[in-house]
Amino acid sequence: MSGNRRPVRKPVHLAVYDTLADWETGHTTAYLARGGYEIRTVGASLAPVRSVGGLRIQPDVALDDLRPEDSSLLILPGADLWTVTSTATAAGTDDLAPFARKAREFLDADVPVAAICGGTAGLAREGLLDDRAHTSAVSFYLAATGYKGGERYIDADAVTDGKLITAGPTEPVAFAREVFGLLGVYEGEVLDAWYRLFHDSDAEAYAVLEGAGQ
């Protein structure tokens, strides 16, 4: 029976903060959990936060206590606060900036980071997209941050460059696909079938997943 056990994996950490977009990471976290990853939420502190949909979330760990070596991946979802802070940064009130700085720690330690929607703006302000291929909602959304990586912007559903994944707010399924591929949760035709099922409602893809023992 021991040969059927899933390998022990380090947790995946999901950043949580007020106004986070509920819908952007659901596919990702649900199927990472099914793939054997523990999902742990990370807040600026251990104080509860509320998503844009009103869900109350109690963080599992405070951001200052999170170390890249203890994690498989850091996920930065979008949130209204990412956009608000784009105009507040000059006043020194960018409450979410510490999450972008933590993303830098992760990438410097060669641990993956995945950002969607407003999370990409936080990475842009931190300078993490200046020399990496990336995407977001639209190019001018990131241009408004004043970052220097405009030439590396790709108009795509989701982009992976090394250990960094980025996606726009309307592409939670493509975002999940890139995460699964990077972590090896699904590969090849199984990864393609998962995407076709959830993105395209392709009924034939379900048989491929069933055959793979999902």
Secondary structure as GFF3:
##gff-version 3
##sequence-region A 1 214
A	DSSP	three_ten_helix	2	4	.	.	.	ID=ss1
A	DSSP	beta_strand	12	15	.	.	.	ID=ss2
A	DSSP	three_ten_helix	22	24	.	.	.	ID=ss3
A	DSSP	alpha_helix	26	34	.	.	.	ID=ss4
A	DSSP	beta_strand	39	43	.	.	.	ID=ss5
A	DSSP	beta_strand	49	50	.	.	.	ID=ss6
A	DSSP	beta_strand	56	57	.	.	.	ID=ss7
A	DSSP	beta_strand	61	62	.	.	.	ID=ss8
A	DSSP	three_ten_helix	63	65	.	.	.	ID=ss9
A	DSSP	three_ten_helix	68	70	.	.	.	ID=ss10
A	DSSP	beta_strand	73	76	.	.	.	ID=ss11
A	DSSP	alpha_helix	80	88	.	.	.	ID=ss12
A	DSSP	three_ten_helix	89	91	.	.	.	ID=ss13
A	DSSP	alpha_helix	97	108	.	.	.	ID=ss14
A	DSSP	beta_strand	113	116	.	.	.	ID=ss15
A	DSSP	alpha_helix	118	125	.	.	.	ID=ss16
A	DSSP	alpha_helix	139	143	.	.	.	ID=ss17
A	DSSP	three_ten_helix	150	152	.	.	.	ID=ss18
A	DSSP	beta_strand	158	161	.	.	.	ID=ss19
A	DSSP	beta_strand	164	167	.	.	.	ID=ss20
A	DSSP	alpha_helix	172	183	.	.	.	ID=ss21
A	DSSP	alpha_helix	188	200	.	.	.	ID=ss22
A	DSSP	alpha_helix	203	211	.	.	.	ID=ss23
###
